[in-house]
Amino acid sequence: MSPEGVRLVDLARQGGMADIKAFWRPGTVLSTELNLALWTAAECIRLDIVRLLVDECRADPFSAEGMALCRAALEGHPKVVRYFIEDFSLVGDGPLRWAASEGRWNVVRYLLIDFYSEVKNGKSRGRRAWPRCRRHPCFQPGKLFRFSRRTA
């Protein structure tokens, strides 16, 4: 990784938005390094930095090396998960399985219960993502939400 890429990842981890804006110039870092910075920001619950990297720096939330949504789910950060789902309709088994495998029930609850309620009540922009989430075997909207190792 280039020194500029290392610097961007460090800024994503602990810097401020002003620091990243001052540092960032198109072509400064490789796209893989930019996506790694996105992954790091998602892991550290830096929602403001995640938005900056996606919106202004053009980090790719769909990148394989980033997997920022799954990382946010794995670390148990529903705010970052919500951003990716609402803005990019990025949902499926990946984030749900990662969150459940690590016991991040706040994220699992968001994906299966809260997200369902928001879509149903028209409070979420993630309508396209909801049908995929609804097909998960853990989803039972009329019952209290319970999980076993087998279904998670």
C-alpha positions as CSV (number, residue, x, y, z in Angstrom):
1,M,0.0,0.0,0.0
2,S,1.2,3.5,-0.8
3,P,2.1,6.0,1.9
4,E,-0.9,8.1,0.8
5,G,-3.2,5.0,1.1
6,V,-1.9,4.4,4.6
7,R,-2.5,8.0,5.5
8,L,-6.1,7.9,4.2
9,V,-6.9,4.7,6.2
10,D,-5.5,6.4,9.3
11,L,-7.6,9.4,8.7
12,A,-10.7,7.2,8.2
13,R,-9.9,5.6,11.5
14,Q,-9.3,8.6,13.7
15,G,-9.2,11.8,11.7
16,G,-11.8,14.4,11.1
17,M,-13.8,15.2,8.0
18,A,-11.8,18.4,7.5
19,D,-8.5,16.4,7.5
20,I,-9.8,14.0,4.8
21,K,-11.1,16.8,2.7
22,A,-7.8,18.6,2.9
23,F,-5.9,15.4,2.1
24,W,-8.1,14.0,-0.7
25,R,-7.4,14.7,-4.3
26,P,-8.6,12.4,-7.2
27,G,-5.8,10.1,-8.2
28,T,-4.0,10.5,-4.8
29,V,-4.7,6.9,-3.8
30,L,-5.7,3.7,-5.6
31,S,-9.3,2.7,-5.6
32,T,-8.5,-0.4,-3.5
33,E,-6.9,1.9,-0.9
34,L,-10.0,4.1,-1.0
35,N,-12.2,1.1,-0.5
36,L,-10.1,-0.1,2.4
37,A,-10.5,3.4,4.0
38,L,-14.3,3.0,3.6
39,W,-14.1,-0.5,5.3
40,T,-12.1,1.0,8.2
41,A,-14.6,3.9,8.6
42,A,-17.5,1.4,8.7
43,E,-15.7,-0.7,11.2
44,C,-15.0,2.3,13.5
45,I,-18.6,3.6,13.3
46,R,-17.5,6.8,11.5
47,L,-20.8,7.4,9.6
48,D,-19.8,10.9,8.7
49,I,-16.6,9.6,7.2
50,V,-18.4,6.8,5.4
51,R,-20.7,9.3,3.8
52,L,-17.8,11.5,2.8
53,L,-15.8,8.7,1.3
54,V,-18.8,7.4,-0.7
55,D,-20.3,10.8,-1.8
56,E,-17.3,13.0,-2.4
57,C,-14.3,10.6,-2.7
58,R,-16.2,8.1,-4.7
59,A,-15.4,5.0,-2.7
60,D,-17.2,2.0,-4.0
61,P,-19.6,0.4,-1.5
62,F,-20.0,-2.6,-3.8
63,S,-16.3,-3.4,-3.9
64,A,-15.1,-6.9,-2.9
65,E,-12.1,-5.6,-1.0
66,G,-14.2,-3.1,0.9
67,M,-17.2,-5.2,2.0
68,A,-18.1,-2.2,4.2
69,L,-21.7,-3.3,4.9
70,C,-20.6,-6.7,6.1
71,R,-17.9,-5.2,8.2
72,A,-20.4,-2.8,9.8
73,A,-22.7,-5.7,10.5
74,L,-20.0,-7.9,11.9
75,E,-18.9,-5.1,14.3
76,G,-22.5,-4.4,15.3
77,H,-23.1,-0.9,14.0
78,P,-26.7,-0.5,12.9
79,K,-26.3,3.2,11.9
80,V,-23.8,2.4,9.3
81,V,-25.7,-0.7,8.1
82,R,-28.8,1.5,7.8
83,Y,-26.9,4.0,5.6
84,F,-25.8,1.3,3.2
85,I,-29.2,-0.3,3.0
86,E,-31.2,2.9,2.5
87,D,-28.8,4.5,0.1
88,F,-27.6,1.6,-1.9
89,S,-30.1,-1.3,-1.2
90,L,-27.2,-3.4,-0.2
91,V,-28.8,-6.2,1.7
92,G,-28.8,-10.0,1.5
93,D,-27.6,-12.9,3.6
94,G,-24.0,-11.6,4.0
95,P,-24.6,-8.8,6.6
96,L,-27.2,-10.8,8.4
97,R,-25.0,-13.9,8.7
98,W,-22.0,-12.0,9.8
99,A,-23.9,-10.1,12.4
100,A,-25.6,-13.2,13.8
101,S,-22.4,-15.2,13.8
102,E,-20.8,-12.7,16.1
103,G,-23.9,-12.2,18.3
104,R,-24.5,-8.7,17.1
105,W,-28.2,-8.9,17.8
106,N,-28.7,-5.1,17.6
107,V,-27.8,-5.3,13.9
108,V,-29.8,-8.6,13.4
109,R,-32.8,-7.0,15.1
110,Y,-32.5,-3.9,12.8
111,L,-32.3,-6.0,9.7
112,L,-35.2,-8.3,10.6
113,I,-37.5,-6.2,12.7
114,D,-36.8,-2.5,12.7
115,F,-36.1,-2.3,9.0
116,Y,-39.4,-4.2,8.3
117,S,-41.3,-1.7,10.4
118,E,-39.7,1.3,8.7
119,V,-40.4,0.0,5.3
120,K,-44.0,-1.0,6.2
121,N,-44.7,2.5,7.7
122,G,-43.0,4.3,4.8
123,K,-40.2,5.7,6.9
124,S,-37.3,4.0,5.0
125,R,-36.0,4.5,1.5
126,G,-34.8,0.9,1.4
127,R,-38.0,-0.6,-0.1
128,R,-36.0,-2.4,-2.9
129,A,-33.8,-4.1,-0.3
130,W,-36.6,-5.4,1.9
131,P,-37.9,-8.4,-0.1
132,R,-34.5,-10.0,0.1
133,C,-34.3,-9.5,3.8
134,R,-37.8,-10.8,4.3
135,R,-36.9,-14.2,2.8
136,H,-34.4,-15.0,5.5
137,P,-35.4,-18.1,7.5
138,C,-35.2,-16.1,10.8
139,F,-37.9,-13.7,9.8
140,Q,-41.2,-14.1,11.6
141,P,-42.9,-10.7,11.9
142,G,-45.7,-11.8,14.2
143,K,-43.5,-13.5,16.8
144,L,-40.9,-12.3,19.2
145,F,-37.5,-12.5,17.5
146,R,-35.5,-15.6,18.5
147,F,-32.4,-17.1,16.9
148,S,-30.6,-20.4,17.2
149,R,-27.1,-21.2,16.0
150,R,-28.7,-23.3,13.2
151,T,-30.6,-20.4,11.6
152,A,-28.0,-17.7,12.3
